[in-house]
Amino acid sequence: MIMIDEEKCNGCCWCLEACEFGAILLHPEKKIVAVCDLCRGDPECVEYCPKDALELMTSEEIGQKMRRKTVEKLVAGIT
C-alpha cells in the first residue's frame, strides 16, 4: 500500500499524471492526493467488475501463477 504524508503533499498532482491506472485522485476538499487503499482489504472493484477481469492476489500467488504459465508454455513447446 502507498502511504501519503499529508504534511508534505502540496497537491501538485505529478503522481496523478504518472499513474496509468487512475488509482490516484485529488481529494476535492483536502486538495491532497488520495491513493487506492484496496478498500481496506476488500476491493469493491474486484467484486463489481462485470467481466471478472480483476483479481486480488498476493505477490506470492502472482509469482506462482507466472511460473505455472511458463511451465505450460515450455511443455507445449516440447509436444
Beta strands, then each sheet from edge to edge (+ up, - down):
strand 1: 24-26
strand 2: 33-35
sheet 1: 1+ 2-
end
